[in-house]
Amino acid sequence: MPERRIKIATWNINSVRARAHIVERFLTEEAPDVLCLQETKVQDGEFPFEMFRKLGYEHIVIRGQRMHHGVATISRIPMREEERHDWQANGEARHVGVQLECGFRLENVYVPAGGDIPDRDANVKFGQKLDFIERMTRWSEECRAPSVLVGDLNVAPLECDVWSHKQLLNVVSHTPIEVEALTGLQASNDWVDLGRHFHPAPGRMFTWWSYRSPDWTKNDRGRRLDHMWATKDVAAQAVAHRVHEPCRAWLKPSDHVPLTTEFVV
């Protein structure tokens, strides 16, 4: 049989309606087979289905929420929804899992940011973030299907995943307790970090730059908050991984950039 390639993308878009113009540009230029979006910030009934369908993306699974959170998986290849986990135990729309026709599951996840204070007692949001990752880890331990896990995991685990390890040690997203939690999640099912598989540490590989920076290109104070992981069987099918950094300079951009991985199936 001829080789078939599947390209999967993930992107925290920070409002799919406000940034429909750059989503359309990305889909037109990169043509992924599947796009996983996080932080869509739209209720299901107001999701821009027509834009995606005009571009050939007929298969859409969404879990929306007004003004906040929200995830969506949009595909040109058939898929079926499998499950929706509430790992924060508060009803927020942060996960949807689908089974792709090509043979593996795709988990689209938006981990809570965790607020500003890295202390469970002083900051409820930080505790919720740690609990989310803990519940996700318990789920991962039982995950036996060939799978790809993608999304905004809101943790930069390695020293080289942030612009300054020393200066960010006590900043939420790079604290030792968060890194330990995410490392435990990865180990729970021997997930392969596809980004670092193709671009080994200590290579620079940021996916997020704050809106507060007056010139993100000059300061380059980035963090690697977005990830694509795969179970070992699916990782063996991966042939390329890319961080689409130029998207950060597009008109009215998200503070995150998309990632893509290509698989031979």
TAURKA-V716047 format. One record per backbone hydrogen bond with DSSP energy under -1.0 kcal/mol. NH is the residue of the N-H (numbers start at 0). CO is the residue of the C=O. If there is no record, write none. Layout:
nh=NH co=CO
nh=NH co=CO
//
This chain:
nh=5 co=262
nh=7 co=260
nh=8 co=33
nh=9 co=258
nh=10 co=35
nh=12 co=37
nh=14 co=38
nh=15 co=39
nh=18 co=14
nh=19 co=16
nh=22 co=18
nh=23 co=19
nh=24 co=20
nh=25 co=21
nh=26 co=22
nh=27 co=23
nh=28 co=24
nh=29 co=25
nh=30 co=26
nh=32 co=6
nh=33 co=6
nh=34 co=73
nh=35 co=8
nh=36 co=71
nh=37 co=10
nh=38 co=69
nh=39 co=69
nh=40 co=68
nh=45 co=42
nh=46 co=43
nh=48 co=46
nh=51 co=47
nh=52 co=48
nh=53 co=49
nh=55 co=52
nh=56 co=51
nh=57 co=55
nh=58 co=74
nh=60 co=72
nh=62 co=70
nh=69 co=92
nh=70 co=62
nh=71 co=36
nh=72 co=60
nh=73 co=34
nh=74 co=58
nh=75 co=32
nh=79 co=98
nh=81 co=96
nh=82 co=96
nh=88 co=85
nh=93 co=91
nh=95 co=107
nh=96 co=82
nh=97 co=105
nh=98 co=79
nh=99 co=103
nh=100 co=77
nh=102 co=99
nh=104 co=145
nh=105 co=97
nh=106 co=147
nh=107 co=95
nh=108 co=149
nh=109 co=93
nh=110 co=151
nh=118 co=116
nh=122 co=118
nh=126 co=122
nh=127 co=123
nh=128 co=124
nh=129 co=125
nh=130 co=126
nh=131 co=127
nh=132 co=128
nh=133 co=129
nh=134 co=130
nh=135 co=131
nh=136 co=132
nh=137 co=133
nh=138 co=134
nh=139 co=135
nh=140 co=136
nh=141 co=138
nh=142 co=139
nh=147 co=104
nh=148 co=228
nh=149 co=106
nh=150 co=226
nh=151 co=108
nh=152 co=150
nh=152 co=224
nh=155 co=172
nh=160 co=157
nh=162 co=221
nh=167 co=163
nh=170 co=167
nh=173 co=170
nh=178 co=174
nh=179 co=175
nh=180 co=176
nh=181 co=177
nh=182 co=178
nh=183 co=179
nh=184 co=180
nh=185 co=181
nh=186 co=182
nh=187 co=183
nh=190 co=185
nh=191 co=229
nh=193 co=191
nh=193 co=227
nh=196 co=192
nh=197 co=193
nh=198 co=194
nh=202 co=199
nh=206 co=222
nh=207 co=222
nh=208 co=254
nh=218 co=214
nh=219 co=215
nh=221 co=219
nh=222 co=207
nh=223 co=160
nh=224 co=222
nh=226 co=150
nh=228 co=148
nh=229 co=191
nh=230 co=146
nh=234 co=230
nh=235 co=231
nh=236 co=233
nh=237 co=234
nh=238 co=261
nh=239 co=261
nh=241 co=259
nh=243 co=257
nh=244 co=242
nh=246 co=243
nh=247 co=244
nh=248 co=245
nh=249 co=246
nh=256 co=206
nh=258 co=9
nh=259 co=241
nh=260 co=7
nh=261 co=239
nh=262 co=5
nh=263 co=236
nh=264 co=3
//
